[in-house]
Amino acid sequence: MTLLFGPNGFIGGRLAAALPCATTEARIDDPEAVGKILDGHRPSVVINAAGVTGRPNVDWCEEHPAETFRANTIGPMVLAEQCSRRGIHLIHIASGCIFFGNGPHGRPWLEYDPANPCTVYTRSKYAADCALGTYPDVAIVRIRMPIDDRPHARNLVTKLAAFRAVMRSRNSVTFLSSLCQAIGALAHERAAGIFHAVNPGTLTHEHILGRYSALVGEPALEEWTDEATLMGSGALSSPRSSVALGSVRLQDIGVYMAPAADLLDETLSRYALALEGRAT
């Protein structure tokens, strides 16, 4: 049996809907509460989708470092220890935002490349990766800029469509339809180690909004800008990660995610239908 922590978040909600699992809203930083939940459900696999990214965005984390590290570092460590004591396989949803700039030798960042986090949020996520990586039965699943066919404040499509000023950027992305399949496979295989759950290839914000205009409607976009301008104007208070990730370890266990470019139009078409359904 699989037990999911954090079902009320964006990623957790999609995983809960797609995978056969029980869910719990227990705080992962409370050892006693976690232990009781694990002993009550007796799962063979635990998925952790709990954590904080800040609201309205990750700049919140810069002003709330204690809360950020408690949720994103201490909490996963508590959960990993409790799972380890009971022989439970843990799948931890992590972040590819821990990398900044070009990968070594100009290639994408791979699973075992040392990261270079430079913000409170990214440091809290990488600290958890480093700690959980010492456990033999933990899968650390890094995602990037999640895209879904359902409107949500955390969906990259929803974010970009609402911004009047959008930063030019090229990134790896994670389509949640692909992520759900990958997580299911990792749970079945009880695979351990670090995995980059990103769809092959990269997408630019320009391309995403261009296809949005063609398939969904006109976004709020008024101007293209860059990070330096947004930082200078005060719209951002911390740097953003714009990177390409390479994924080799999923393929090692026979999991292949479809190329990002192949999924975009289909996902946006379903997104448009979801918007129409919400309107009615």
C-alpha positions, 0 to 999 in steps of 0.5 A, spaced: 500 500 500 502 507 498 501 512 503 501 520 500 503 526 505 501 532 502 495 531 498 492 538 498 498 541 494 498 542 487 503 536 486 500 532 491 493 533 489 495 530 482 498 524 485 492 523 489 488 523 483 492 519 479 495 513 483 492 508 488 494 511 494 491 513 501 493 520 503 494 523 510 495 531 512 499 529 518 505 534 519 511 531 516 516 535 521 512 531 527 515 525 529 510 522 533 504 524 528 508 521 523 510 514 526 502 514 528 500 514 521 505 509 519 503 504 524 496 505 522 496 505 515 502 500 515 504 502 507 510 499 503 511 505 500 510 513 502 510 519 497 512 525 500 509 531 496 509 536 502 513 542 503 513 550 502 514 554 496 512 560 499 506 565 497 505 568 492 512 566 490 518 563 493 521 570 495 516 569 501 522 564 503 527 569 503 523 572 509 521 566 512 528 562 512 526 558 519 519 556 516 522 554 510 527 550 512 523 546 517 518 544 512 523 543 506 529 540 510 527 538 517 520 535 515 523 530 510 528 528 514 523 526 520 519 522 515 525 519 512 527 516 519 521 514 521 520 510 514 527 507 515 525 504 522 519 501 519 523 498 512 518 503 508 520 505 501 520 513 501 519 517 494 520 524 496 518 530 491 524 534 490 526 540 486 530 541 480 531 549 481 537 547 486 541 548 479 543 555 477 546 557 470 549 552 465 551 545 467 558 542 467 562 542 460 555 546 457 551 539 458 544 539 462 545 538 469 545 530 471 542 527 477 549 526 481 552 533 479 553 537 485 548 543 485 549 550 486 543 553 490 543 561 492 536 562 495 533 560 501 528 556 498 533 552 493 538 551 499 532 548 503 531 543 498 538 541 496 539 540 504 534 535 504 536 532 498 543 531 501 540 528 507 535 523 504 541 521 499 544 517 505 538 513 506 538 506 502 531 506 500 529 513 498 528 516 491 529 523 490 525 525 484 526 532 482 521 536 478 522 543 474 516 548 472 510 543 472 505 544 467 498 541 467 492 540 463 488 543 469 488 551 471 492 552 478 495 557 481 502 553 481 501 551 474 506 554 469 501 555 464 497 559 469 502 563 471 505 565 465 498 567 462 497 571 468 503 575 468 503 582 464 511 582 464 514 575 462 522 573 463 525 570 457 527 564 459 528 556 456 527 551 461 526 543 462 519 542 464 515 536 468 508 535 465 504 532 471 501 527 466 508 524 465 510 525 473 504 521 475 506 515 471 514 516 473 512 516 480 508 509 479 513 506 476 518 508 481 513 505 487 513 499 483 520 498 482 522 501 489 527 504 486 532 508 490 537 514 488 536 521 485 532 521 479 530 527 474 523 527 472 523 532 467 520 531 459 526 531 454 528 537 451 526 544 453 521 549 452 521 557 452 516 562 455 515 565 448 514 558 445 509 556 451 505 563 450 505 563 443 501 556 443 497 558 449 495 564 444 493 559 438 490 554 443 487 557 449 486 565 448 490 571 449 495 571 455 495 578 459 502 579 456 504 586 455 512 586 455 518 581 455 523 582 460 529 579 463 531 577 470 535 583 472 530 588 470 525 585 474 530 584 480 531 592 479 524 594 479 523 590 486 518 585 482 523 579 484 527 579 490 531 573 489 534 570 483 530 565 479 533 558 476 533 557 468 536 551 467 536 544 463 536 538 466 538 531 463 535 525 466 538 518 465 537 514 471 529 513 470 531 510 463 536 505 467 529 502 470 525 503 464 521 509 465 521 514 459 518 520 459 515 523 452 519 529 449 516 536 452 515 539 445 510 533 443 506 534 449 505 541 449 499 542 444 495 536 447 496 539 454 494 546 452 488 543 448 485 540 454 487 546 459 482 550 454 477 545 455 478 545 463 477 553 462 471 552 458 468 547 464 470 552 469 466 558 466 460 554 465 
